[in-house]
Amino acid sequence: MQPEIRKIVTFDEEVFVEGYRKADRPWRMFAVAAVVANPWAGRYVEDLRPEILAYGPILGKELTNRMIALAGNGEAIEAYGKAAVVGMDGEVEHASGLIHTLHFGNIFRQAVGAKSYLSFTNTRGAANAPIMVPLMDKNDAGRRSHYLTLQFAIPDAPRADEVVVVLGGATTGRPHHRIGDRYQDLKDLGHDVDNPASV
């Protein structure tokens, strides 16, 4: 059992000027998306696990290899995330199933040497639906400079019976970052960094 990939789409954006000021180094965000036939489209399936286990490693390796090629190496990726958009004949559970498995995400995590979890979105939409990939620092979940959202769309995907599976990354945070980080907020509120909700 293998995923039926109709096409792979690459998004790559490099920003030189942000907020009317030149960036110290270009702000680059990029993504690789696989447009895949949804094996569960148009019907209710109780057990999604066989396809998840079969598809996860294949999609994880394919997309990760392309992300590393875009970046030059895993070290160059400072922020990362994932997303999936399922077509109208599928469930959001189908989008979730293909990206919320360690058989998919851990391949990317290990390739970039990350400690943080992969931030994510899983949504449903028609062709040309916005694909939103939230990114965060791969090692420091409180580093707000790397709270980013990469957005793009594919004009003919997802079709009703497809899922778009995406990995995203950035080689830097936002230029001119100046809103602080969550650690200062926790200190101001008298909260413990290891127990931020104080529960």
Number of C-alpha atoms within 10 A of each C-alpha: 8 11 18 14 15 11 11 16 13 18 15 15 13 13 14 15 14 13 8 7 10 13 15 10 13 18 18 18 25 23 27 23 25 23 25 23 20 26 19 18 19 13 10 10 10 7 9 15 12 9 17 21 17 15 21 23 19 16 26 23 18 16 25 27 17 17 24 18 11 18 17 11 13 21 13 15 26 21 30 33 28 25 26 30 30 33 27 19 18 23 21 17 14 26 24 20 20 30 26 20 16 15 20 23 23 19 20 27 20 12 17 23 14 21 13 16 17 25 19 21 17 23 21 23 20 19 18 14 19 16 24 22 25 23 25 27 28 24 16 15 18 17 17 19 19 24 17 21 17 19 15 16 15 17 12 11 24 27 21 19 19 28 33 30 26 28 29 32 32 29 21 19 22 19 20 13 11 9 8 12 14 15 16 13 13 17 12 9 10 11 16 12 15 8 9 15 9 10 5
